[in-house]
Amino acid sequence: MPTLFEKIIAGELPADFVYRDDRVVAFRDIHPQAPVHVLVIPVKPIPTADDIEDGDAELIGRMFCVARDIARQEGLAEDGYRLIINCKQHGGQEVDHLHLHLVGGRPLGRMLQPR
């Protein structure tokens, strides 16, 4: 069964795309956690970060380059931004299709608080 993201990539569900090529798509998160919250997704369905294969190295690098370019276009590069990949249930992954969160536009603070 196709994931939510596969349906978006296929055009079956709407999305506010900010980038699209034959390997990577990027669109605005429908529940943004900051003024800018974009999801960068490989067109190839890779369920989790744990499922990345050695042959996917170029694709994963492409995702990061796309995220960098979007951050620059959105005016985030000077002050900074956060890139997040959640992996599986304990990592907070909600859709079983690898995706990179680009988040910024305000101070984000520390990711994890010390115990």
N, C-alpha and C positions, 0 to 999 in steps of 0.2 A: 504494500500500500504506500503511495507517495506521501512524503512528509509535507507539512505546511510550506516549507521552503521550496520543495520541488514544485509544488503547485504555483507558487509565486514566480519561480523561474520560468515555468511553462506558460505563464500568462493567464492561468486559471483563477488566480486571486489577485486583487489589486495591490500595488505597492508604490511608494514614492521613491522611484529609482534615482540615485545620484550618479551611478556608474553602471555600465554593462559592456562586457565583451564576450567572446566565446568561451572563456575560462572562469571568469569571476563576475559576480554582480554585487551591487551595494545599494541598499535602500534604508530609509529612515525607520527606526524602531517605532512601533505603534504605541509603546509605553516607555517613552524616553526617560532616562534617569538623570539627564543633564540637558542643557540647551541644545547641544549637538549629540545625537546618539544614532549612529549608523551601523548597520550590520553588513559585514563584508563576507561573502559566501562563495565557495567554489561551486561551479555548475556541476562538477562531478560529485555525486552523492557519497560523502565520506561521513559515516555516522558520528564518530567522536575523534578527538585528538589522538586517542589511543589506537585508532584504526588507520592513521596516516602510515603509508608505506614509503620506503626509501625512494621509490620512483615518483612520489608526490612532492619531492623537495622543491622543484621549480614552481609548481602550483602554489605551494604554501608561501614561498618567497614572493610570488606575484600578489597574493593576498595582502602581504605587508606593504608592498610598494603601492598598491591601490589605496590602502588605508592612509599611508603617508601623503599621497597626492590629495586625497579628499580632505585630510586635516589641513593642508596648506590652503586649499580652495575655500574651506570654511573659516579660515582665519585663526586656526588653533595652534599653528606651528610655533609662533613666537612665545606664547605663554605655556604651552604644553597641553598634553592630552593623555588619555589612558587607552591602552589596547588590552582587551581581556578575551581569553578563550576559556570557557567553562568546559569541564569534561565529566560526563556521566552524572549520576544522581547526587553524589556527595560534593561534586564540584559545582553544582547548581545549573547543569545543562537542562534546558526545558524542551528543546527540539533536537531530535536525533539526526542532525545534519550539521557538520562542522561549521562554525561561524565565529567570526572575530567581531567583537564589539569595539567600535571607535567612540569614545566618550570624552566630551570636553565642553568648554565654553564657560566654565566657572572653576574655582578651586575645588579639587576633589578630595583633598585630605589624604590621610593614610589609608591604605587598602585594608590592612588588618591591624587591630590593636594588640599590643603586647599583653601577655597573660600575667 
